[in-house]
């Protein structure tokens, strides 16, 4: 499949085949148990059993440290 470029010309669109997806999943199943435990507990991006919704929920459940004022503009600072 070919996609036109805004400035003229064309580029090929890489559409993964079933075999590509199978290989990607096999690699993910091998690497995830090796590397996932090394990630921070507060890391939610693209991890099994975690989501952006859960991250927001965790932020809402936390109380800011008493020594530091809340940072304005963060979604977790919506108490006012």
Buried (B, 14 or more C-beta within 10 A) or exposed (E): EEEEEEEEEEEEEEEEEEEEEEEEEEEEEEEEEEEEEEEEEEEBEEEEEBEEEEBEEBBEEEEEEEEEEBEEEEEBEEEE
